[in-house]
Amino acid sequence: MARVWLERPAGGLWRRHSDVVNRSLLEDWLPPRLDAVLKTDLFDEAVSEGLAPLLAARAERVVGIDLVPAIAAAARARHPGIESIVADVRQLPFDGETFDAVVSNSTLDHFDDEDDIGAGLAELARVLRPGGRLVLTLDNPANPVLALGKALPRKALHRLWGAAGRTTSRIGLKPYYIGATLGRAAMRETVRAAGLDPVDERTLVHAPRVLAVVVAAALERRSSSVQARFLRVLGAFERLGATPAGRVTAHFNALLAVKPGRP
């Protein structure tokens, strides 16, 4: 299924918006200079710019991992500066205290069990240096669209998405499992259990995904000025993050955590 999506990537305009939102988060939460940074999912980098340019500008060494070999290879081809490795976030092939930052955006919400989230966080804490930062995002279980997707039979949907290939992206469906995730309070508690201190939180991606992806696909061949106006509209939805409604409209909950100790 991954190879179908890599050969026929879709939703370029929507993905540009997603990249902008994620880059803005890192600009606020990561220091300007880093020695080594780990990114735990390479799907965005395999099909778009993703966060690779920002991380490369801030870090001497950028390492990325993905469980799917085709995705890791595609990210490596698109961004040669990334050390792209096939690995499971629950069993990282790195020594302890290797990285001074870890970016884990929508990685730990692809598993079937919440225990896997805890196992992944424990590994991320292990490879972080004292004083290192973890930027974590997980699917928001309070979002009704995501909640519906989670309630549906995932194995059947997974097969359907694979068979439909690119078509599913045109109606905003993700090409991977809507797995177990955590609410905001549980997210903080699980991060603390892994030995990290939560210091900030945010909600991300507030535009109605199904409608936005359909419109984005229709505008792919329109002029750059039309696309720029649409991206500004999508960006305006991010203001919902500062309102109570943002807890429901957000597709992701984001958390910044720090490993205790001096760098």
ZADO-1210 file (C-alpha; in nm, 4 decimals, padded with zeros to 6 digits):
<atoms>
<atom x="00.0000" y="00.0000" z="00.0000" code="MET" pos="1"/>
<atom x="00.2837" y="00.2420" z="00.0854" code="ALA" pos="2"/>
<atom x="00.4346" y="00.1939" z="-00.2612" code="ARG" pos="3"/>
<atom x="00.1038" y="00.2906" z="-00.4273" code="VAL" pos="4"/>
<atom x="00.0971" y="00.6151" z="-00.2331" code="TRP" pos="5"/>
<atom x="00.4634" y="00.6905" z="-00.3020" code="LEU" pos="6"/>
<atom x="00.4247" y="00.6312" z="-00.6747" code="GLU" pos="7"/>
<atom x="00.1086" y="00.8428" z="-00.6952" code="ARG" pos="8"/>
<atom x="00.1264" y="01.0973" z="-00.4119" code="PRO" pos="9"/>
<atom x="-00.1810" y="01.3178" z="-00.3826" code="ALA" pos="10"/>
<atom x="-00.3008" y="01.6180" z="-00.1904" code="GLY" pos="11"/>
<atom x="00.0019" y="01.8410" z="-00.2610" code="GLY" pos="12"/>
<atom x="-00.1739" y="02.1639" z="-00.1698" code="LEU" pos="13"/>
<atom x="-00.3143" y="02.0215" z="00.1531" code="TRP" pos="14"/>
<atom x="00.0275" y="01.8777" z="00.2374" code="ARG" pos="15"/>
<atom x="00.1861" y="02.2201" z="00.1923" code="ARG" pos="16"/>
<atom x="-00.0534" y="02.3507" z="00.4562" code="HIS" pos="17"/>
<atom x="00.0293" y="02.0620" z="00.6892" code="SER" pos="18"/>
<atom x="00.4023" y="02.1239" z="00.6441" code="ASP" pos="19"/>
<atom x="00.3586" y="02.4937" z="00.7276" code="VAL" pos="20"/>
<atom x="00.1680" y="02.4143" z="01.0484" code="VAL" pos="21"/>
<atom x="00.4276" y="02.1615" z="01.1630" code="ASN" pos="22"/>
<atom x="00.7192" y="02.3893" z="01.0763" code="ARG" pos="23"/>
<atom x="00.5611" y="02.6707" z="01.2760" code="SER" pos="24"/>
<atom x="00.5407" y="02.4406" z="01.5778" code="LEU" pos="25"/>
<atom x="00.9086" y="02.3485" z="01.5553" code="LEU" pos="26"/>
<atom x="01.0132" y="02.7101" z="01.5076" code="GLU" pos="27"/>
<atom x="00.8493" y="02.7861" z="01.8413" code="ASP" pos="28"/>
<atom x="00.9590" y="02.4761" z="02.0327" code="TRP" pos="29"/>
<atom x="01.3092" y="02.3872" z="01.9110" code="LEU" pos="30"/>
<atom x="01.6240" y="02.5920" z="01.9772" code="PRO" pos="31"/>
<atom x="01.7924" y="02.7548" z="01.6756" code="PRO" pos="32"/>
<atom x="02.0964" y="02.5256" z="01.6880" code="ARG" pos="33"/>
<atom x="02.1026" y="02.1529" z="01.7578" code="LEU" pos="34"/>
<atom x="02.3701" y="01.8885" z="01.7427" code="ASP" pos="35"/>
<atom x="02.1638" y="01.5798" z="01.6572" code="ALA" pos="36"/>
<atom x="01.7885" y="01.5459" z="01.6022" code="VAL" pos="37"/>
<atom x="01.5755" y="01.2362" z="01.5459" code="LEU" pos="38"/>
<atom x="01.2520" y="01.2374" z="01.3431" code="LYS" pos="39"/>
<atom x="01.0387" y="00.9291" z="01.3968" code="THR" pos="40"/>
<atom x="00.8193" y="00.9208" z="01.0852" code="ASP" pos="41"/>
<atom x="00.9277" y="00.9887" z="00.7276" code="LEU" pos="42"/>
<atom x="00.5994" y="00.9758" z="00.5349" code="PHE" pos="43"/>
<atom x="00.5832" y="01.3547" z="00.4922" code="ASP" pos="44"/>
<atom x="00.9474" y="01.3651" z="00.3806" code="GLU" pos="45"/>
<atom x="00.8828" y="01.0802" z="00.1353" code="ALA" pos="46"/>
<atom x="00.6055" y="01.2667" z="-00.0472" code="VAL" pos="47"/>
<atom x="00.6849" y="01.6358" z="00.0171" code="SER" pos="48"/>
<atom x="00.9324" y="01.8714" z="00.1825" code="GLU" pos="49"/>
<atom x="00.8039" y="01.7800" z="00.5253" code="GLY" pos="50"/>
<atom x="01.0246" y="01.9034" z="00.8084" code="LEU" pos="51"/>
<atom x="01.3571" y="01.8090" z="00.6492" code="ALA" pos="52"/>
<atom x="01.4629" y="02.1617" z="00.5380" code="PRO" pos="53"/>
<atom x="01.3897" y="02.3158" z="00.8781" code="LEU" pos="54"/>
<atom x="01.5658" y="02.0384" z="01.0712" code="LEU" pos="55"/>
<atom x="01.8664" y="02.0461" z="00.8383" code="ALA" pos="56"/>
<atom x="01.8976" y="02.4218" z="00.8908" code="ALA" pos="57"/>
<atom x="01.8996" y="02.3809" z="01.2690" code="ARG" pos="58"/>
<atom x="02.0870" y="02.0563" z="01.3300" code="ALA" pos="59"/>
<atom x="02.4315" y="01.9251" z="01.2429" code="GLU" pos="60"/>
<atom x="02.2901" y="01.5748" z="01.2108" code="ARG" pos="61"/>
<atom x="01.9349" y="01.4735" z="01.1140" code="VAL" pos="62"/>
<atom x="01.8339" y="01.1097" z="01.1554" code="VAL" pos="63"/>
<atom x="01.4957" y="00.9786" z="01.0437" code="GLY" pos="64"/>
<atom x="01.3346" y="00.6416" z="01.1055" code="ILE" pos="65"/>
<atom x="01.0376" y="00.4667" z="00.9524" code="ASP" pos="66"/>
<atom x="00.9011" y="00.1165" z="00.9880" code="LEU" pos="67"/>
<atom x="00.8300" y="00.0886" z="00.6128" code="VAL" pos="68"/>
<atom x="01.1409" y="00.0376" z="00.3942" code="PRO" pos="69"/>
<atom x="00.9793" y="00.1979" z="00.0857" code="ALA" pos="70"/>
<atom x="00.9020" y="00.5150" z="00.2810" code="ILE" pos="71"/>
<atom x="01.2510" y="00.5340" z="00.4312" code="ALA" pos="72"/>
<atom x="01.4039" y="00.4896" z="00.0843" code="ALA" pos="73"/>
<atom x="01.1782" y="00.7540" z="-00.0735" code="ALA" pos="74"/>
<atom x="01.2622" y="01.0037" z="00.2027" code="ALA" pos="75"/>
<atom x="01.6340" y="00.9340" z="00.1546" code="ARG" pos="76"/>
<atom x="01.6037" y="00.9910" z="-00.2202" code="ALA" pos="77"/>
<atom x="01.4122" y="01.3167" z="-00.1777" code="ARG" pos="78"/>
<atom x="01.6279" y="01.4448" z="00.1101" code="HIS" pos="79"/>
<atom x="01.9817" y="01.3013" z="00.0858" code="PRO" pos="80"/>
<atom x="02.0869" y="01.4952" z="00.3972" code="GLY" pos="81"/>
<atom x="01.8679" y="01.2753" z="00.6183" code="ILE" pos="82"/>
<atom x="02.0201" y="00.9603" z="00.7644" code="GLU" pos="83"/>
<atom x="01.7162" y="00.7497" z="00.6821" code="SER" pos="84"/>
<atom x="01.6934" y="00.4224" z="00.8751" code="ILE" pos="85"/>
<atom x="01.4332" y="00.1448" z="00.8849" code="VAL" pos="86"/>
<atom x="01.3504" y="00.1008" z="01.2518" code="ALA" pos="87"/>
<atom x="01.0691" y="00.0513" z="01.5027" code="ASP" pos="88"/>
<atom x="01.0220" y="00.3402" z="01.7443" code="VAL" pos="89"/>
<atom x="00.9612" y="00.0854" z="02.0217" code="ARG" pos="90"/>
<atom x="01.3108" y="-00.0607" z="01.9714" code="GLN" pos="91"/>
<atom x="01.5437" y="00.2133" z="01.8543" code="LEU" pos="92"/>
<atom x="01.8890" y="00.1144" z="01.7220" code="PRO" pos="93"/>
<atom x="02.0679" y="00.3987" z="01.9020" code="PHE" pos="94"/>
<atom x="02.2713" y="00.4321" z="02.2198" code="ASP" pos="95"/>
<atom x="02.1195" y="00.6180" z="02.5115" code="GLY" pos="96"/>
<atom x="02.1483" y="00.9977" z="02.5170" code="GLU" pos="97"/>
<atom x="02.2273" y="01.0263" z="02.1448" code="THR" pos="98"/>
<atom x="01.9954" y="01.3133" z="02.0463" code="PHE" pos="99"/>
<atom x="01.9302" y="01.6564" z="02.1888" code="ASP" pos="100"/>
<atom x="01.5875" y="01.6710" z="02.0226" code="ALA" pos="101"/>
<atom x="01.3296" y="01.4232" z="01.8982" code="VAL" pos="102"/>
<atom x="01.0415" y="01.5148" z="01.6665" code="VAL" pos="103"/>
<atom x="00.7651" y="01.2541" z="01.6785" code="SER" pos="104"/>
<atom x="00.4731" y="01.3861" z="01.4777" code="ASN" pos="105"/>
<atom x="00.1851" y="01.1400" z="01.4434" code="SER" pos="106"/>
<atom x="00.4002" y="00.8285" z="01.4789" code="THR" pos="107"/>
<atom x="00.2890" y="00.6705" z="01.8048" code="LEU" pos="108"/>
<atom x="-00.0800" y="00.6829" z="01.7076" code="ASP" pos="109"/>
<atom x="-00.0488" y="00.4074" z="01.4443" code="HIS" pos="110"/>
<atom x="-00.0396" y="00.1137" z="01.6864" code="PHE" pos="111"/>
<atom x="-00.3271" y="-00.0987" z="01.8109" code="ASP" pos="112"/>
<atom x="-00.2553" y="-00.0660" z="02.1824" code="ASP" pos="113"/>
<atom x="-00.1889" y="00.2249" z="02.4178" code="GLU" pos="114"/>
<atom x="00.0920" y="00.0191" z="02.5730" code="ASP" pos="115"/>
<atom x="00.2813" y="00.0622" z="02.2454" code="ASP" pos="116"/>
<atom x="00.2620" y="00.4396" z="02.2897" code="ILE" pos="117"/>
<atom x="00.4197" y="00.4049" z="02.6333" code="GLY" pos="118"/>
<atom x="00.6892" y="00.1732" z="02.4964" code="ALA" pos="119"/>
<atom x="00.7713" y="00.4190" z="02.2191" code="GLY" pos="120"/>
<atom x="00.7879" y="00.7122" z="02.4594" code="LEU" pos="121"/>
<atom x="01.0208" y="00.5189" z="02.6897" code="ALA" pos="122"/>
<atom x="01.2557" y="00.4598" z="02.3964" code="GLU" pos="123"/>
<atom x="01.2427" y="00.8246" z="02.2906" code="LEU" pos="124"/>
<atom x="01.3247" y="00.9291" z="02.6465" code="ALA" pos="125"/>
<atom x="01.6157" y="00.6838" z="02.6528" code="ARG" pos="126"/>
<atom x="01.7847" y="00.8277" z="02.3438" code="VAL" pos="127"/>
<atom x="01.7331" y="01.1898" z="02.4506" code="LEU" pos="128"/>
<atom x="02.0200" y="01.3694" z="02.6198" code="ARG" pos="129"/>
<atom x="01.9571" y="01.5419" z="02.9551" code="PRO" pos="130"/>
<atom x="01.7914" y="01.8737" z="02.8796" code="GLY" pos="131"/>
<atom x="01.6807" y="01.7399" z="02.5401" code="GLY" pos="132"/>
<atom x="01.3405" y="01.8201" z="02.3947" code="ARG" pos="133"/>
<atom x="01.0655" y="01.5955" z="02.2641" code="LEU" pos="134"/>
<atom x="00.8062" y="01.7413" z="02.0264" code="VAL" pos="135"/>
<atom x="00.5180" y="01.4951" z="02.0240" code="LEU" pos="136"/>
<atom x="00.1913" y="01.5008" z="01.8307" code="THR" pos="137"/>
<atom x="-00.0879" y="01.2443" z="01.8474" code="LEU" pos="138"/>
<atom x="-00.4281" y="01.2136" z="01.6828" code="ASP" pos="139"/>
<atom x="-00.6899" y="01.4023" z="01.8826" code="ASN" pos="140"/>
<atom x="-00.9521" y="01.1538" z="02.0124" code="PRO" pos="141"/>
<atom x="-01.1925" y="01.4428" z="02.0834" code="ALA" pos="142"/>
<atom x="-01.2206" y="01.5215" z="01.7107" code="ASN" pos="143"/>
<atom x="-01.5498" y="01.3612" z="01.5992" code="PRO" pos="144"/>
<atom x="-01.4206" y="01.2663" z="01.2525" code="VAL" pos="145"/>
<atom x="-01.1217" y="01.0840" z="01.4003" code="LEU" pos="146"/>
<atom x="-01.3428" y="00.9270" z="01.6629" code="ALA" pos="147"/>
<atom x="-01.5688" y="00.7907" z="01.3886" code="LEU" pos="148"/>
<atom x="-01.2730" y="00.6488" z="01.1996" code="GLY" pos="149"/>
<atom x="-01.1473" y="00.4818" z="01.5146" code="LYS" pos="150"/>
<atom x="-01.4903" y="00.3273" z="01.5801" code="ALA" pos="151"/>
<atom x="-01.5053" y="00.1647" z="01.2363" code="LEU" pos="152"/>
<atom x="-01.3472" y="-00.1778" z="01.1685" code="PRO" pos="153"/>
<atom x="-00.9863" y="-00.0824" z="01.1082" code="ARG" pos="154"/>
<atom x="-00.8663" y="-00.3996" z="00.9350" code="LYS" pos="155"/>
<atom x="-01.1424" y="-00.3751" z="00.6757" code="ALA" pos="156"/>
<atom x="-01.0730" y="-00.0052" z="00.6225" code="LEU" pos="157"/>
<atom x="-00.6998" y="-00.0718" z="00.5915" code="HIS" pos="158"/>
<atom x="-00.7640" y="-00.3176" z="00.3064" code="ARG" pos="159"/>
<atom x="-01.0075" y="-00.0752" z="00.1434" code="LEU" pos="160"/>
<atom x="-00.7607" y="00.2125" z="00.1571" code="TRP" pos="161"/>
<atom x="-00.4892" y="-00.0048" z="00.0058" code="GLY" pos="162"/>
<atom x="-00.7161" y="-00.1128" z="-00.2794" code="ALA" pos="163"/>
<atom x="-00.8386" y="00.2415" z="-00.3442" code="ALA" pos="164"/>
<atom x="-00.4866" y="00.3834" z="-00.3439" code="GLY" pos="165"/>
<atom x="-00.4777" y="00.7479" z="-00.4354" code="ARG" pos="166"/>
<atom x="-00.8551" y="00.7876" z="-00.4470" code="THR" pos="167"/>
<atom x="-00.8868" y="00.7735" z="-00.0689" code="THR" pos="168"/>
<atom x="-00.6671" y="01.0798" z="-00.0277" code="SER" pos="169"/>
<atom x="-00.9130" y="01.2803" z="-00.2358" code="ARG" pos="170"/>
<atom x="-01.1715" y="01.2516" z="00.0392" code="ILE" pos="171"/>
<atom x="-00.9284" y="01.3120" z="00.3221" code="GLY" pos="172"/>
<atom x="-00.8688" y="00.9540" z="00.4384" code="LEU" pos="173"/>
<atom x="-00.5237" y="00.8664" z="00.5652" code="LYS" pos="174"/>
<atom x="-00.3251" y="00.5845" z="00.3993" code="PRO" pos="175"/>
<atom x="-00.2535" y="00.4142" z="00.7308" code="TYR" pos="176"/>
<atom x="-00.4196" y="00.2913" z="01.0465" code="TYR" pos="177"/>
<atom x="-00.6133" y="00.5250" z="01.2714" code="ILE" pos="178"/>
<atom x="-00.4651" y="00.3527" z="01.5724" code="GLY" pos="179"/>
<atom x="-00.4703" y="00.3924" z="01.9472" code="ALA" pos="180"/>
<atom x="-00.4122" y="00.7450" z="02.0738" code="THR" pos="181"/>
<atom x="-00.4283" y="00.9458" z="02.3959" code="LEU" pos="182"/>
<atom x="-00.6279" y="01.2439" z="02.5132" code="GLY" pos="183"/>
<atom x="-00.4485" y="01.5503" z="02.6452" code="ARG" pos="184"/>
<atom x="-00.4399" y="01.4456" z="03.0117" code="ALA" pos="185"/>
<atom x="-00.3360" y="01.0879" z="02.9343" code="ALA" pos="186"/>
<atom x="-00.0736" y="01.2213" z="02.6964" code="MET" pos="187"/>
<atom x="00.0858" y="01.4230" z="02.9775" code="ARG" pos="188"/>
<atom x="00.0683" y="01.1332" z="03.2207" code="GLU" pos="189"/>
<atom x="00.2278" y="00.8876" z="02.9792" code="THR" pos="190"/>
<atom x="00.5070" y="01.1319" z="02.8978" code="VAL" pos="191"/>
<atom x="00.5759" y="01.1748" z="03.2698" code="ARG" pos="192"/>
<atom x="00.5788" y="00.7966" z="03.3155" code="ALA" pos="193"/>
<atom x="00.8507" y="00.7820" z="03.0479" code="ALA" pos="194"/>
<atom x="01.0642" y="01.0169" z="03.2587" code="GLY" pos="195"/>
<atom x="01.0039" y="01.3451" z="03.0764" code="LEU" pos="196"/>
<atom x="00.8587" y="01.6747" z="03.1980" code="ASP" pos="197"/>
<atom x="00.5726" y="01.8269" z="02.9916" code="PRO" pos="198"/>
<atom x="00.6271" y="02.2016" z="02.9526" code="VAL" pos="199"/>
<atom x="00.3869" y="02.3202" z="02.6806" code="ASP" pos="200"/>
<atom x="00.0931" y="02.2025" z="02.4680" code="GLU" pos="201"/>
<atom x="-00.0900" y="02.3080" z="02.1564" code="ARG" pos="202"/>
<atom x="-00.3610" y="02.1890" z="01.9165" code="THR" pos="203"/>
<atom x="-00.2927" y="02.1646" z="01.5426" code="LEU" pos="204"/>
<atom x="-00.4654" y="02.1416" z="01.2015" code="VAL" pos="205"/>
<atom x="-00.8147" y="02.2773" z="01.2606" code="HIS" pos="206"/>
<atom x="-00.9548" y="02.3010" z="00.9060" code="ALA" pos="207"/>
<atom x="-01.2248" y="02.0377" z="00.8340" code="PRO" pos="208"/>
<atom x="-01.0007" y="01.7773" z="00.6721" code="ARG" pos="209"/>
<atom x="-01.2482" y="01.5984" z="00.4448" code="VAL" pos="210"/>
<atom x="-01.3764" y="01.9208" z="00.2884" code="LEU" pos="211"/>
<atom x="-01.0345" y="02.0879" z="00.2803" code="ALA" pos="212"/>
<atom x="-00.8637" y="01.7968" z="00.1045" code="VAL" pos="213"/>
<atom x="-01.1369" y="01.7772" z="-00.1597" code="VAL" pos="214"/>
<atom x="-01.1100" y="02.1518" z="-00.2313" code="VAL" pos="215"/>
<atom x="-00.7292" y="02.1349" z="-00.2279" code="ALA" pos="216"/>
<atom x="-00.7360" y="01.8586" z="-00.4893" code="ALA" pos="217"/>
<atom x="-00.9675" y="02.0662" z="-00.7105" code="ALA" pos="218"/>
<atom x="-00.7267" y="02.3616" z="-00.6909" code="LEU" pos="219"/>
<atom x="-00.4085" y="02.1690" z="-00.7749" code="GLU" pos="220"/>
<atom x="-00.4089" y="02.2977" z="-01.1350" code="ARG" pos="221"/>
<atom x="-00.5257" y="02.6498" z="-01.0568" code="ARG" pos="222"/>
<atom x="-00.3020" y="02.9559" z="-01.0495" code="SER" pos="223"/>
<atom x="-00.0524" y="03.0157" z="-00.7714" code="SER" pos="224"/>
<atom x="-00.2512" y="03.3195" z="-00.6535" code="SER" pos="225"/>
<atom x="-00.5680" y="03.1086" z="-00.6127" code="VAL" pos="226"/>
<atom x="-00.3728" y="02.8457" z="-00.4238" code="GLN" pos="227"/>
<atom x="-00.2119" y="03.1108" z="-00.2014" code="ALA" pos="228"/>
<atom x="-00.5552" y="03.2478" z="-00.1076" code="ARG" pos="229"/>
<atom x="-00.6765" y="02.8990" z="-00.0222" code="PHE" pos="230"/>
<atom x="-00.3700" y="02.8367" z="00.1950" code="LEU" pos="231"/>
<atom x="-00.4418" y="03.1612" z="00.3803" code="ARG" pos="232"/>
<atom x="-00.7969" y="03.0381" z="00.4462" code="VAL" pos="233"/>
<atom x="-00.6621" y="02.7099" z="00.5831" code="LEU" pos="234"/>
<atom x="-00.4131" y="02.9009" z="00.7954" code="GLY" pos="235"/>
<atom x="-00.6912" y="03.1117" z="00.9445" code="ALA" pos="236"/>
<atom x="-00.8497" y="02.7974" z="01.0908" code="PHE" pos="237"/>
<atom x="-00.5418" y="02.7588" z="01.3138" code="GLU" pos="238"/>
<atom x="-00.6723" y="03.0508" z="01.5204" code="ARG" pos="239"/>
<atom x="-00.9244" y="02.8046" z="01.6624" code="LEU" pos="240"/>
<atom x="-00.6364" y="02.6654" z="01.8652" code="GLY" pos="241"/>
<atom x="-00.6655" y="02.9644" z="02.0974" code="ALA" pos="242"/>
<atom x="-01.0359" y="02.8990" z="02.1626" code="THR" pos="243"/>
<atom x="-01.2241" y="02.6273" z="02.3559" code="PRO" pos="244"/>
<atom x="-01.3565" y="02.4946" z="02.0228" code="ALA" pos="245"/>
<atom x="-01.0024" y="02.4051" z="01.9262" code="GLY" pos="246"/>
<atom x="-01.0064" y="02.1014" z="02.1517" code="ARG" pos="247"/>
<atom x="-01.2656" y="01.9463" z="01.9213" code="VAL" pos="248"/>
<atom x="-01.1677" y="02.0876" z="01.5809" code="THR" pos="249"/>
<atom x="-00.7996" y="01.9947" z="01.6110" code="ALA" pos="250"/>
<atom x="-00.6747" y="01.6878" z="01.4306" code="HIS" pos="251"/>
<atom x="-00.3667" y="01.6677" z="01.6519" code="PHE" pos="252"/>
<atom x="-00.2672" y="01.7408" z="02.0081" code="ASN" pos="253"/>
<atom x="00.0935" y="01.8564" z="02.0409" code="ALA" pos="254"/>
<atom x="00.3091" y="01.8438" z="02.3525" code="LEU" pos="255"/>
<atom x="00.6591" y="01.9704" z="02.4285" code="LEU" pos="256"/>
<atom x="00.8511" y="01.7741" z="02.6934" code="ALA" pos="257"/>
<atom x="01.2030" y="01.8046" z="02.8333" code="VAL" pos="258"/>
<atom x="01.4302" y="01.5366" z="02.9771" code="LYS" pos="259"/>
<atom x="01.5399" y="01.6339" z="03.3310" code="PRO" pos="260"/>
<atom x="01.9045" y="01.7136" z="03.3873" code="GLY" pos="261"/>
<atom x="02.1651" y="01.9518" z="03.2507" code="ARG" pos="262"/>
<atom x="02.2660" y="01.9352" z="02.8846" code="PRO" pos="263"/>
</atoms>
